[in-house]
Amino acid sequence: MANGGEDSRALQEFRRNFFGISREHAPMPESYLRELQRLVGAASAHLGVVVSSNERHAYWIDGRSLGVLSCQGVTDEDTVITGRICQLDTTVSVAIKVAVDYDRIENSSRSGRALTIRFPDDGLIELDASPGVAEPAERDKTEAFIDHVLAALARR
């Protein structure tokens, strides 16, 4: 069983690298982490989003493909894992919205983009870095991933 412990530690290290250290104590099903690790092996960019202690989403770009793998549940016993991999060449539309949060007291503003990608089957992939959606560090990661997605869409 020593190897099982090493595998588990390796999965937890993968989780920390993908979803961040601040989520260290948030349990995630090992089956989700194993499948995600397989899928993102060749990814050029990735983003992990923890919605709640029970829900998380992982996004990645691999060449001309954009993937998402979502998980609800805390243990392998109660987990529901769904996902999709879409070819960026089949994108029907891309909507960009910029949200601005203005602080009158400090006379400053924060902004963030929300990106909605629509595919032929009416499937959507949404990425949101709007102010108030997440902590600033998490929003920065989402903004950086949006940059990668837009560059891939532009074939740069």
PyMOL commands that place a pseudoatom at each C-alpha (Angstrom):
pseudoatom trace, name=CA, resn=MET, resi=1, chain=A, elem=C, hetatm=0, pos=[0.000, 0.000, 0.000]
pseudoatom trace, name=CA, resn=ALA, resi=2, chain=A, elem=C, hetatm=0, pos=[3.013, 2.314, 0.175]
pseudoatom trace, name=CA, resn=ASN, resi=3, chain=A, elem=C, hetatm=0, pos=[2.644, 3.035, -3.526]
pseudoatom trace, name=CA, resn=GLY, resi=4, chain=A, elem=C, hetatm=0, pos=[-1.016, 3.983, -2.988]
pseudoatom trace, name=CA, resn=GLY, resi=5, chain=A, elem=C, hetatm=0, pos=[0.097, 6.559, -0.429]
pseudoatom trace, name=CA, resn=GLU, resi=6, chain=A, elem=C, hetatm=0, pos=[2.669, 7.962, -2.863]
pseudoatom trace, name=CA, resn=ASP, resi=7, chain=A, elem=C, hetatm=0, pos=[0.021, 8.126, -5.592]
pseudoatom trace, name=CA, resn=SER, resi=8, chain=A, elem=C, hetatm=0, pos=[-2.323, 9.942, -3.222]
pseudoatom trace, name=CA, resn=ARG, resi=9, chain=A, elem=C, hetatm=0, pos=[0.383, 12.434, -2.240]
pseudoatom trace, name=CA, resn=ALA, resi=10, chain=A, elem=C, hetatm=0, pos=[1.185, 13.020, -5.917]
pseudoatom trace, name=CA, resn=LEU, resi=11, chain=A, elem=C, hetatm=0, pos=[-2.511, 13.670, -6.633]
pseudoatom trace, name=CA, resn=GLN, resi=12, chain=A, elem=C, hetatm=0, pos=[-2.694, 16.137, -3.747]
pseudoatom trace, name=CA, resn=GLU, resi=13, chain=A, elem=C, hetatm=0, pos=[0.388, 17.939, -5.078]
pseudoatom trace, name=CA, resn=PHE, resi=14, chain=A, elem=C, hetatm=0, pos=[-1.269, 18.064, -8.524]
pseudoatom trace, name=CA, resn=ARG, resi=15, chain=A, elem=C, hetatm=0, pos=[-4.415, 19.497, -6.864]
pseudoatom trace, name=CA, resn=ARG, resi=16, chain=A, elem=C, hetatm=0, pos=[-2.419, 22.211, -5.074]
pseudoatom trace, name=CA, resn=ASN, resi=17, chain=A, elem=C, hetatm=0, pos=[-0.622, 23.146, -8.309]
pseudoatom trace, name=CA, resn=PHE, resi=18, chain=A, elem=C, hetatm=0, pos=[-3.856, 23.217, -10.327]
pseudoatom trace, name=CA, resn=PHE, resi=19, chain=A, elem=C, hetatm=0, pos=[-6.314, 24.764, -7.857]
pseudoatom trace, name=CA, resn=GLY, resi=20, chain=A, elem=C, hetatm=0, pos=[-3.928, 26.637, -5.556]
pseudoatom trace, name=CA, resn=ILE, resi=21, chain=A, elem=C, hetatm=0, pos=[-2.541, 26.252, -2.087]
pseudoatom trace, name=CA, resn=SER, resi=22, chain=A, elem=C, hetatm=0, pos=[-5.357, 28.208, -0.460]
pseudoatom trace, name=CA, resn=ARG, resi=23, chain=A, elem=C, hetatm=0, pos=[-7.659, 25.303, -1.291]
pseudoatom trace, name=CA, resn=GLU, resi=24, chain=A, elem=C, hetatm=0, pos=[-5.380, 22.767, 0.423]
pseudoatom trace, name=CA, resn=HIS, resi=25, chain=A, elem=C, hetatm=0, pos=[-7.995, 21.651, 2.910]
pseudoatom trace, name=CA, resn=ALA, resi=26, chain=A, elem=C, hetatm=0, pos=[-10.878, 21.504, 0.429]
pseudoatom trace, name=CA, resn=PRO, resi=27, chain=A, elem=C, hetatm=0, pos=[-11.414, 17.797, -0.240]
pseudoatom trace, name=CA, resn=MET, resi=28, chain=A, elem=C, hetatm=0, pos=[-11.605, 16.685, -3.856]
pseudoatom trace, name=CA, resn=PRO, resi=29, chain=A, elem=C, hetatm=0, pos=[-12.430, 13.212, -5.116]
pseudoatom trace, name=CA, resn=GLU, resi=30, chain=A, elem=C, hetatm=0, pos=[-9.302, 11.360, -6.210]
pseudoatom trace, name=CA, resn=SER, resi=31, chain=A, elem=C, hetatm=0, pos=[-11.163, 9.968, -9.247]
pseudoatom trace, name=CA, resn=TYR, resi=32, chain=A, elem=C, hetatm=0, pos=[-11.681, 13.555, -10.459]
pseudoatom trace, name=CA, resn=LEU, resi=33, chain=A, elem=C, hetatm=0, pos=[-8.041, 14.461, -9.901]
pseudoatom trace, name=CA, resn=ARG, resi=34, chain=A, elem=C, hetatm=0, pos=[-6.803, 11.317, -11.707]
pseudoatom trace, name=CA, resn=GLU, resi=35, chain=A, elem=C, hetatm=0, pos=[-8.978, 11.982, -14.777]
pseudoatom trace, name=CA, resn=LEU, resi=36, chain=A, elem=C, hetatm=0, pos=[-8.057, 15.656, -14.820]
pseudoatom trace, name=CA, resn=GLN, resi=37, chain=A, elem=C, hetatm=0, pos=[-4.362, 14.806, -14.600]
pseudoatom trace, name=CA, resn=ARG, resi=38, chain=A, elem=C, hetatm=0, pos=[-4.736, 12.538, -17.654]
pseudoatom trace, name=CA, resn=LEU, resi=39, chain=A, elem=C, hetatm=0, pos=[-6.587, 15.167, -19.665]
pseudoatom trace, name=CA, resn=VAL, resi=40, chain=A, elem=C, hetatm=0, pos=[-4.319, 18.148, -19.043]
pseudoatom trace, name=CA, resn=GLY, resi=41, chain=A, elem=C, hetatm=0, pos=[-0.969, 16.433, -19.587]
pseudoatom trace, name=CA, resn=ALA, resi=42, chain=A, elem=C, hetatm=0, pos=[-0.146, 18.358, -22.791]
pseudoatom trace, name=CA, resn=ALA, resi=43, chain=A, elem=C, hetatm=0, pos=[-2.063, 21.553, -21.995]
pseudoatom trace, name=CA, resn=SER, resi=44, chain=A, elem=C, hetatm=0, pos=[-0.403, 24.864, -22.786]
pseudoatom trace, name=CA, resn=ALA, resi=45, chain=A, elem=C, hetatm=0, pos=[-2.555, 26.704, -20.220]
pseudoatom trace, name=CA, resn=HIS, resi=46, chain=A, elem=C, hetatm=0, pos=[-4.987, 25.714, -17.479]
pseudoatom trace, name=CA, resn=LEU, resi=47, chain=A, elem=C, hetatm=0, pos=[-7.269, 27.198, -14.859]
pseudoatom trace, name=CA, resn=GLY, resi=48, chain=A, elem=C, hetatm=0, pos=[-8.781, 25.638, -11.752]
pseudoatom trace, name=CA, resn=VAL, resi=49, chain=A, elem=C, hetatm=0, pos=[-11.902, 27.235, -10.261]
pseudoatom trace, name=CA, resn=VAL, resi=50, chain=A, elem=C, hetatm=0, pos=[-13.281, 26.191, -6.883]
pseudoatom trace, name=CA, resn=VAL, resi=51, chain=A, elem=C, hetatm=0, pos=[-16.912, 27.309, -6.743]
pseudoatom trace, name=CA, resn=SER, resi=52, chain=A, elem=C, hetatm=0, pos=[-17.608, 25.774, -3.341]
pseudoatom trace, name=CA, resn=SER, resi=53, chain=A, elem=C, hetatm=0, pos=[-16.373, 22.925, -1.153]
pseudoatom trace, name=CA, resn=ASN, resi=54, chain=A, elem=C, hetatm=0, pos=[-18.622, 20.681, -3.257]
pseudoatom trace, name=CA, resn=GLU, resi=55, chain=A, elem=C, hetatm=0, pos=[-18.089, 22.074, -6.785]
pseudoatom trace, name=CA, resn=ARG, resi=56, chain=A, elem=C, hetatm=0, pos=[-15.067, 22.797, -8.949]
pseudoatom trace, name=CA, resn=HIS, resi=57, chain=A, elem=C, hetatm=0, pos=[-14.263, 23.334, -12.634]
pseudoatom trace, name=CA, resn=ALA, resi=58, chain=A, elem=C, hetatm=0, pos=[-11.010, 22.840, -14.519]
pseudoatom trace, name=CA, resn=TYR, resi=59, chain=A, elem=C, hetatm=0, pos=[-10.321, 24.450, -17.891]
pseudoatom trace, name=CA, resn=TRP, resi=60, chain=A, elem=C, hetatm=0, pos=[-7.393, 23.860, -20.247]
pseudoatom trace, name=CA, resn=ILE, resi=61, chain=A, elem=C, hetatm=0, pos=[-6.122, 24.627, -23.731]
pseudoatom trace, name=CA, resn=ASP, resi=62, chain=A, elem=C, hetatm=0, pos=[-4.376, 21.931, -25.712]
pseudoatom trace, name=CA, resn=GLY, resi=63, chain=A, elem=C, hetatm=0, pos=[-3.527, 23.116, -29.215]
pseudoatom trace, name=CA, resn=ARG, resi=64, chain=A, elem=C, hetatm=0, pos=[-6.800, 24.122, -30.879]
pseudoatom trace, name=CA, resn=SER, resi=65, chain=A, elem=C, hetatm=0, pos=[-8.945, 22.471, -28.193]
pseudoatom trace, name=CA, resn=LEU, resi=66, chain=A, elem=C, hetatm=0, pos=[-10.540, 23.951, -25.092]
pseudoatom trace, name=CA, resn=GLY, resi=67, chain=A, elem=C, hetatm=0, pos=[-11.593, 21.550, -22.368]
pseudoatom trace, name=CA, resn=VAL, resi=68, chain=A, elem=C, hetatm=0, pos=[-13.570, 21.738, -19.170]
pseudoatom trace, name=CA, resn=LEU, resi=69, chain=A, elem=C, hetatm=0, pos=[-13.983, 19.045, -16.520]
pseudoatom trace, name=CA, resn=SER, resi=70, chain=A, elem=C, hetatm=0, pos=[-16.413, 19.720, -13.683]
pseudoatom trace, name=CA, resn=CYS, resi=71, chain=A, elem=C, hetatm=0, pos=[-16.955, 17.868, -10.465]
pseudoatom trace, name=CA, resn=GLN, resi=72, chain=A, elem=C, hetatm=0, pos=[-19.647, 17.940, -7.827]
pseudoatom trace, name=CA, resn=GLY, resi=73, chain=A, elem=C, hetatm=0, pos=[-19.080, 15.976, -4.664]
pseudoatom trace, name=CA, resn=VAL, resi=74, chain=A, elem=C, hetatm=0, pos=[-16.449, 15.583, -1.997]
pseudoatom trace, name=CA, resn=THR, resi=75, chain=A, elem=C, hetatm=0, pos=[-15.609, 11.880, -2.143]
pseudoatom trace, name=CA, resn=ASP, resi=76, chain=A, elem=C, hetatm=0, pos=[-15.406, 9.264, -4.874]
pseudoatom trace, name=CA, resn=GLU, resi=77, chain=A, elem=C, hetatm=0, pos=[-18.621, 7.811, -3.449]
pseudoatom trace, name=CA, resn=ASP, resi=78, chain=A, elem=C, hetatm=0, pos=[-20.745, 10.910, -4.097]
pseudoatom trace, name=CA, resn=THR, resi=79, chain=A, elem=C, hetatm=0, pos=[-18.984, 12.519, -7.052]
pseudoatom trace, name=CA, resn=VAL, resi=80, chain=A, elem=C, hetatm=0, pos=[-20.532, 13.471, -10.391]
pseudoatom trace, name=CA, resn=ILE, resi=81, chain=A, elem=C, hetatm=0, pos=[-17.955, 14.306, -13.062]
pseudoatom trace, name=CA, resn=THR, resi=82, chain=A, elem=C, hetatm=0, pos=[-18.890, 15.885, -16.398]
pseudoatom trace, name=CA, resn=GLY, resi=83, chain=A, elem=C, hetatm=0, pos=[-16.927, 17.637, -19.093]
pseudoatom trace, name=CA, resn=ARG, resi=84, chain=A, elem=C, hetatm=0, pos=[-16.397, 18.506, -22.693]
pseudoatom trace, name=CA, resn=ILE, resi=85, chain=A, elem=C, hetatm=0, pos=[-13.562, 19.140, -25.110]
pseudoatom trace, name=CA, resn=CYS, resi=86, chain=A, elem=C, hetatm=0, pos=[-14.351, 21.582, -27.906]
pseudoatom trace, name=CA, resn=GLN, resi=87, chain=A, elem=C, hetatm=0, pos=[-12.455, 22.441, -31.051]
pseudoatom trace, name=CA, resn=LEU, resi=88, chain=A, elem=C, hetatm=0, pos=[-11.827, 26.174, -31.130]
pseudoatom trace, name=CA, resn=ASP, resi=89, chain=A, elem=C, hetatm=0, pos=[-12.213, 26.067, -34.920]
pseudoatom trace, name=CA, resn=THR, resi=90, chain=A, elem=C, hetatm=0, pos=[-15.919, 25.269, -34.466]
pseudoatom trace, name=CA, resn=THR, resi=91, chain=A, elem=C, hetatm=0, pos=[-16.652, 28.292, -32.272]
pseudoatom trace, name=CA, resn=VAL, resi=92, chain=A, elem=C, hetatm=0, pos=[-19.924, 29.960, -33.266]
pseudoatom trace, name=CA, resn=SER, resi=93, chain=A, elem=C, hetatm=0, pos=[-19.436, 33.140, -31.255]
pseudoatom trace, name=CA, resn=VAL, resi=94, chain=A, elem=C, hetatm=0, pos=[-17.390, 34.682, -28.486]
pseudoatom trace, name=CA, resn=ALA, resi=95, chain=A, elem=C, hetatm=0, pos=[-18.918, 37.319, -26.251]
pseudoatom trace, name=CA, resn=ILE, resi=96, chain=A, elem=C, hetatm=0, pos=[-16.774, 39.545, -24.056]
pseudoatom trace, name=CA, resn=LYS, resi=97, chain=A, elem=C, hetatm=0, pos=[-18.243, 41.620, -21.286]
pseudoatom trace, name=CA, resn=VAL, resi=98, chain=A, elem=C, hetatm=0, pos=[-16.195, 43.971, -19.112]
pseudoatom trace, name=CA, resn=ALA, resi=99, chain=A, elem=C, hetatm=0, pos=[-17.545, 44.649, -15.641]
pseudoatom trace, name=CA, resn=VAL, resi=100, chain=A, elem=C, hetatm=0, pos=[-16.316, 47.741, -13.777]
pseudoatom trace, name=CA, resn=ASP, resi=101, chain=A, elem=C, hetatm=0, pos=[-16.567, 48.268, -10.039]
pseudoatom trace, name=CA, resn=TYR, resi=102, chain=A, elem=C, hetatm=0, pos=[-16.000, 51.940, -9.181]
pseudoatom trace, name=CA, resn=ASP, resi=103, chain=A, elem=C, hetatm=0, pos=[-15.143, 52.992, -5.615]
pseudoatom trace, name=CA, resn=ARG, resi=104, chain=A, elem=C, hetatm=0, pos=[-16.257, 56.618, -5.103]
pseudoatom trace, name=CA, resn=ILE, resi=105, chain=A, elem=C, hetatm=0, pos=[-14.501, 56.935, -1.768]
pseudoatom trace, name=CA, resn=GLU, resi=106, chain=A, elem=C, hetatm=0, pos=[-11.085, 55.935, -3.097]
pseudoatom trace, name=CA, resn=ASN, resi=107, chain=A, elem=C, hetatm=0, pos=[-11.785, 57.301, -6.595]
pseudoatom trace, name=CA, resn=SER, resi=108, chain=A, elem=C, hetatm=0, pos=[-10.567, 54.056, -8.140]
pseudoatom trace, name=CA, resn=SER, resi=109, chain=A, elem=C, hetatm=0, pos=[-11.993, 51.229, -10.155]
pseudoatom trace, name=CA, resn=ARG, resi=110, chain=A, elem=C, hetatm=0, pos=[-11.479, 47.528, -10.738]
pseudoatom trace, name=CA, resn=SER, resi=111, chain=A, elem=C, hetatm=0, pos=[-12.483, 45.763, -13.905]
pseudoatom trace, name=CA, resn=GLY, resi=112, chain=A, elem=C, hetatm=0, pos=[-12.605, 42.221, -15.157]
pseudoatom trace, name=CA, resn=ARG, resi=113, chain=A, elem=C, hetatm=0, pos=[-13.700, 40.348, -18.244]
pseudoatom trace, name=CA, resn=ALA, resi=114, chain=A, elem=C, hetatm=0, pos=[-16.317, 37.678, -18.670]
pseudoatom trace, name=CA, resn=LEU, resi=115, chain=A, elem=C, hetatm=0, pos=[-15.923, 35.477, -21.744]
pseudoatom trace, name=CA, resn=THR, resi=116, chain=A, elem=C, hetatm=0, pos=[-18.703, 33.299, -23.154]
pseudoatom trace, name=CA, resn=ILE, resi=117, chain=A, elem=C, hetatm=0, pos=[-17.813, 30.902, -25.962]
pseudoatom trace, name=CA, resn=ARG, resi=118, chain=A, elem=C, hetatm=0, pos=[-20.694, 29.326, -27.874]
pseudoatom trace, name=CA, resn=PHE, resi=119, chain=A, elem=C, hetatm=0, pos=[-20.304, 26.121, -29.889]
pseudoatom trace, name=CA, resn=PRO, resi=120, chain=A, elem=C, hetatm=0, pos=[-22.526, 24.628, -32.670]
pseudoatom trace, name=CA, resn=ASP, resi=121, chain=A, elem=C, hetatm=0, pos=[-24.357, 22.286, -30.282]
pseudoatom trace, name=CA, resn=ASP, resi=122, chain=A, elem=C, hetatm=0, pos=[-25.441, 25.350, -28.258]
pseudoatom trace, name=CA, resn=GLY, resi=123, chain=A, elem=C, hetatm=0, pos=[-22.896, 24.384, -25.628]
pseudoatom trace, name=CA, resn=LEU, resi=124, chain=A, elem=C, hetatm=0, pos=[-21.283, 27.215, -23.710]
pseudoatom trace, name=CA, resn=ILE, resi=125, chain=A, elem=C, hetatm=0, pos=[-18.022, 27.632, -21.877]
pseudoatom trace, name=CA, resn=GLU, resi=126, chain=A, elem=C, hetatm=0, pos=[-18.002, 30.657, -19.598]
pseudoatom trace, name=CA, resn=LEU, resi=127, chain=A, elem=C, hetatm=0, pos=[-15.043, 32.246, -17.837]
pseudoatom trace, name=CA, resn=ASP, resi=128, chain=A, elem=C, hetatm=0, pos=[-15.653, 35.136, -15.437]
pseudoatom trace, name=CA, resn=ALA, resi=129, chain=A, elem=C, hetatm=0, pos=[-13.062, 37.465, -13.898]
pseudoatom trace, name=CA, resn=SER, resi=130, chain=A, elem=C, hetatm=0, pos=[-15.532, 40.198, -12.973]
pseudoatom trace, name=CA, resn=PRO, resi=131, chain=A, elem=C, hetatm=0, pos=[-14.916, 42.109, -9.728]
pseudoatom trace, name=CA, resn=GLY, resi=132, chain=A, elem=C, hetatm=0, pos=[-16.662, 40.439, -6.830]
pseudoatom trace, name=CA, resn=VAL, resi=133, chain=A, elem=C, hetatm=0, pos=[-16.654, 36.980, -8.440]
pseudoatom trace, name=CA, resn=ALA, resi=134, chain=A, elem=C, hetatm=0, pos=[-13.512, 35.796, -6.670]
pseudoatom trace, name=CA, resn=GLU, resi=135, chain=A, elem=C, hetatm=0, pos=[-10.499, 37.021, -4.732]
pseudoatom trace, name=CA, resn=PRO, resi=136, chain=A, elem=C, hetatm=0, pos=[-8.149, 39.293, -6.740]
pseudoatom trace, name=CA, resn=ALA, resi=137, chain=A, elem=C, hetatm=0, pos=[-5.461, 36.589, -7.102]
pseudoatom trace, name=CA, resn=GLU, resi=138, chain=A, elem=C, hetatm=0, pos=[-8.034, 34.136, -8.489]
pseudoatom trace, name=CA, resn=ARG, resi=139, chain=A, elem=C, hetatm=0, pos=[-9.423, 36.796, -10.830]
pseudoatom trace, name=CA, resn=ASP, resi=140, chain=A, elem=C, hetatm=0, pos=[-5.881, 37.470, -12.081]
pseudoatom trace, name=CA, resn=LYS, resi=141, chain=A, elem=C, hetatm=0, pos=[-5.496, 33.757, -12.921]
pseudoatom trace, name=CA, resn=THR, resi=142, chain=A, elem=C, hetatm=0, pos=[-8.820, 33.819, -14.783]
pseudoatom trace, name=CA, resn=GLU, resi=143, chain=A, elem=C, hetatm=0, pos=[-7.779, 36.969, -16.701]
pseudoatom trace, name=CA, resn=ALA, resi=144, chain=A, elem=C, hetatm=0, pos=[-4.505, 35.285, -17.716]
pseudoatom trace, name=CA, resn=PHE, resi=145, chain=A, elem=C, hetatm=0, pos=[-6.393, 32.199, -18.902]
pseudoatom trace, name=CA, resn=ILE, resi=146, chain=A, elem=C, hetatm=0, pos=[-8.823, 34.396, -20.870]
pseudoatom trace, name=CA, resn=ASP, resi=147, chain=A, elem=C, hetatm=0, pos=[-5.750, 35.888, -22.588]
pseudoatom trace, name=CA, resn=HIS, resi=148, chain=A, elem=C, hetatm=0, pos=[-4.636, 32.360, -23.561]
pseudoatom trace, name=CA, resn=VAL, resi=149, chain=A, elem=C, hetatm=0, pos=[-8.095, 31.503, -24.895]
pseudoatom trace, name=CA, resn=LEU, resi=150, chain=A, elem=C, hetatm=0, pos=[-8.321, 34.697, -26.947]
pseudoatom trace, name=CA, resn=ALA, resi=151, chain=A, elem=C, hetatm=0, pos=[-4.826, 34.121, -28.367]
pseudoatom trace, name=CA, resn=ALA, resi=152, chain=A, elem=C, hetatm=0, pos=[-5.766, 30.535, -29.321]
pseudoatom trace, name=CA, resn=LEU, resi=153, chain=A, elem=C, hetatm=0, pos=[-8.964, 31.780, -30.956]
pseudoatom trace, name=CA, resn=ALA, resi=154, chain=A, elem=C, hetatm=0, pos=[-6.948, 34.319, -32.941]
pseudoatom trace, name=CA, resn=ARG, resi=155, chain=A, elem=C, hetatm=0, pos=[-4.518, 31.513, -33.925]
pseudoatom trace, name=CA, resn=ARG, resi=156, chain=A, elem=C, hetatm=0, pos=[-1.547, 33.338, -32.445]
for i in range(1, 156): cmd.bond("trace and resi %d" % i, "trace and resi %d" % (i + 1))
show_as sticks, trace
zoom trace
